[in-house]
Amino acid sequence: MSSRLARSRARRRRRRARARIVALGVTVAAGGAFAVAGSLLHPAGPPTTASPRQVTTPAAVEAVVETTVRSETKAASAAKASGPSKFTDEKATAYFRSRWKDGTAKRVRDIRTTGRYLRIYTNLPESAGNSKTAITLCKRGLEYLAEQGERNPVVFVQAKYGGNGNPVLANILGPDDDDCRVTHPKPR
């Protein structure tokens, strides 16, 4: 039984190899046909202009266009994530800018409020979790929400945009949480 199975495997391999060879032959023949057709349509001879022309292939043009588009979209997404957006809370931003003018306040890039949630986006690195700056910003966010009359405040201080999005550096998760250090809710 195993010898029969081995023979059938060998046959399949030979068929696949033949198919690959045929596909390669068809590709080479098509390339040759294009080369011959191109030389018949464009007779050989020196260029009529005195200045040398740069010849670009369609693949080279596509690669340049694709690289340019990709770099523009990366720059646009980084700009979107690093500064104010259409969701920016202007009132909170003005509050932070007028109240504090120290180095910690300069780290703030955007402030967004959704209901009782306050998100403070910074230019701090992802490694600054529970840092003095992050905790100070969290406490300031808590003060802002208290002045706004929020009884159950939730504050997130987030790092600059990177491979993991905007990681949380410090947070307050409601009235039971009294420490700005990053906490995780207990599973239910």
C-alpha positions as CSV (number, residue, x, y, z in Angstrom):
1,M,0.0,0.0,0.0
2,S,2.7,2.5,0.9
3,S,4.6,1.8,-2.4
4,R,1.4,2.6,-4.3
5,L,1.1,5.8,-2.3
6,A,4.7,6.7,-3.0
7,R,4.2,6.2,-6.7
8,S,1.1,8.5,-6.8
9,R,3.0,11.2,-4.9
10,A,5.8,11.0,-7.4
11,R,3.3,11.3,-10.3
12,R,1.8,14.4,-8.7
13,R,5.2,15.9,-8.3
14,R,6.0,15.3,-11.9
15,R,2.7,16.8,-13.1
16,R,3.3,19.9,-11.0
17,A,6.9,20.2,-12.3
18,R,5.6,20.0,-15.9
19,A,3.0,22.6,-15.2
20,R,5.6,25.0,-13.8
21,I,7.8,24.4,-16.8
22,V,5.0,25.1,-19.2
23,A,4.0,28.2,-17.3
24,L,7.6,29.5,-17.4
25,G,7.8,28.7,-21.2
26,V,4.6,30.6,-21.9
27,T,5.8,33.6,-19.9
28,V,9.2,33.7,-21.7
29,A,7.4,33.4,-25.1
30,A,5.0,36.2,-24.2
31,G,8.0,38.4,-23.2
32,G,9.8,37.6,-26.4
33,A,6.6,38.5,-28.4
34,F,6.4,41.9,-26.7
35,A,10.1,42.5,-27.4
36,V,9.7,41.7,-31.0
37,A,6.5,43.7,-31.4
38,G,8.1,46.7,-29.6
39,S,11.1,46.7,-31.9
40,L,8.9,46.5,-35.0
41,L,6.7,49.4,-33.8
42,H,9.6,51.6,-32.8
43,P,12.4,51.4,-35.3
44,A,15.9,51.5,-33.9
45,G,17.9,54.6,-34.4
46,P,19.5,57.5,-32.6
47,P,17.1,59.9,-30.8
48,T,16.2,62.9,-32.8
49,T,16.7,65.4,-29.9
50,A,20.2,66.4,-28.7
51,S,19.4,66.0,-25.0
52,P,19.3,62.6,-23.5
53,R,15.9,61.4,-22.5
54,Q,15.2,59.5,-19.3
55,V,13.2,56.4,-20.0
56,T,10.9,55.2,-17.2
57,T,9.1,52.0,-17.1
58,P,5.5,51.8,-15.9
59,A,6.6,49.7,-12.9
60,A,9.2,52.4,-11.9
61,V,6.5,55.1,-12.2
62,E,4.1,53.0,-10.1
63,A,6.7,52.4,-7.4
64,V,7.5,56.1,-7.1
65,V,3.8,57.0,-7.0
66,E,3.1,54.3,-4.4
67,T,6.0,55.4,-2.2
68,T,4.9,59.0,-2.3
69,V,1.3,58.2,-1.5
70,R,2.4,55.9,1.3
71,S,4.7,58.5,2.9
72,E,1.9,61.2,2.6
73,T,-0.6,59.0,4.3
74,K,1.8,58.1,7.1
75,A,2.5,61.8,7.6
76,A,-1.2,62.6,7.6
77,S,-2.0,59.9,10.1
78,A,0.8,61.0,12.4
79,A,-0.4,64.6,12.2
80,K,-4.0,63.5,13.0
81,A,-2.9,61.5,16.0
82,S,-0.5,64.0,17.5
83,G,-2.5,67.2,17.6
84,P,-6.0,68.7,18.0
85,S,-8.8,67.0,16.1
86,K,-12.5,67.7,15.5
87,F,-13.2,66.0,18.9
88,T,-10.9,68.4,20.9
89,D,-12.6,69.9,23.9
90,E,-11.7,73.6,23.5
91,K,-13.0,74.4,26.9
92,A,-10.8,71.9,28.7
93,T,-7.8,72.9,26.5
94,A,-8.3,76.6,27.4
95,Y,-8.6,75.6,31.1
96,F,-5.4,73.7,31.1
97,R,-3.5,76.4,29.1
98,S,-4.7,79.2,31.3
99,R,-4.2,77.4,34.7
100,W,-0.8,75.8,34.3
101,K,2.2,77.0,32.3
102,D,4.9,74.6,33.4
103,G,6.8,71.8,31.7
104,T,4.1,69.3,32.5
105,A,1.4,71.4,30.7
106,K,3.6,71.6,27.6
107,R,3.4,67.8,27.2
108,V,-0.4,68.0,26.5
109,R,-1.2,67.7,22.7
110,D,-5.0,67.2,22.8
111,I,-7.8,66.9,25.4
112,R,-11.0,65.2,24.5
113,T,-14.2,64.8,26.6
114,T,-16.9,62.3,26.1
115,G,-19.6,62.4,28.7
116,R,-17.7,61.8,32.0
117,Y,-14.6,60.6,30.3
118,L,-11.6,62.9,29.9
119,R,-8.7,61.8,27.7
120,I,-5.5,63.8,27.8
121,Y,-3.2,63.0,24.9
122,T,0.5,63.8,25.4
123,N,3.8,63.6,23.7
124,L,5.1,61.3,26.4
125,P,6.6,57.9,25.3
126,E,4.9,54.6,25.9
127,S,7.5,53.8,28.6
128,A,6.4,56.7,30.8
129,G,3.6,54.7,32.5
130,N,3.0,56.0,36.1
131,S,5.6,58.7,35.6
132,K,5.4,61.9,37.7
133,T,4.3,63.9,34.6
134,A,1.5,61.4,33.7
135,I,0.2,61.3,37.3
136,T,0.3,65.1,37.6
137,L,-1.7,65.5,34.4
138,C,-4.2,62.9,35.7
139,K,-4.7,64.8,38.9
140,R,-5.2,68.0,36.9
141,G,-7.8,66.3,34.8
142,L,-9.5,65.2,37.9
143,E,-9.5,68.8,39.2
144,Y,-11.0,69.9,35.9
145,L,-13.8,67.4,36.0
146,A,-14.5,68.2,39.7
147,E,-14.9,71.9,38.7
148,Q,-17.3,70.9,35.9
149,G,-19.4,69.1,38.6
150,E,-18.7,65.5,37.5
151,R,-19.4,63.1,40.4
152,N,-18.0,60.0,38.8
153,P,-14.9,61.2,36.9
154,V,-12.9,59.0,34.6
155,V,-9.5,60.3,33.4
156,F,-7.0,58.7,31.0
157,V,-3.6,60.2,30.3
158,Q,-2.3,58.7,27.0
159,A,1.1,58.4,25.4
160,K,2.0,59.7,21.9
161,Y,0.7,57.7,19.0
162,G,2.8,54.7,18.1
163,G,2.7,51.0,17.3
164,N,0.2,50.4,20.1
165,G,-2.0,53.4,19.4
166,N,-2.1,55.7,22.4
167,P,-1.3,53.6,25.5
168,V,-2.6,54.7,28.8
169,L,0.0,56.1,31.2
170,A,-2.2,57.1,34.1
171,N,-5.9,56.8,34.9
172,I,-8.8,57.2,37.3
173,L,-11.6,54.8,36.7
174,G,-14.4,56.3,38.8
175,P,-15.2,57.2,42.4
176,D,-13.7,53.9,43.8
177,D,-10.3,54.7,42.3
178,D,-8.4,57.3,44.2
179,D,-4.9,56.8,42.8
180,C,-3.8,58.0,39.4
181,R,-1.5,55.0,38.8
182,V,-2.6,52.8,36.0
183,T,-5.2,50.4,37.3
184,H,-7.0,47.6,35.7
185,P,-10.6,46.7,36.6
186,K,-11.1,43.3,38.3
187,P,-12.6,40.6,36.1
188,R,-16.2,39.7,36.8
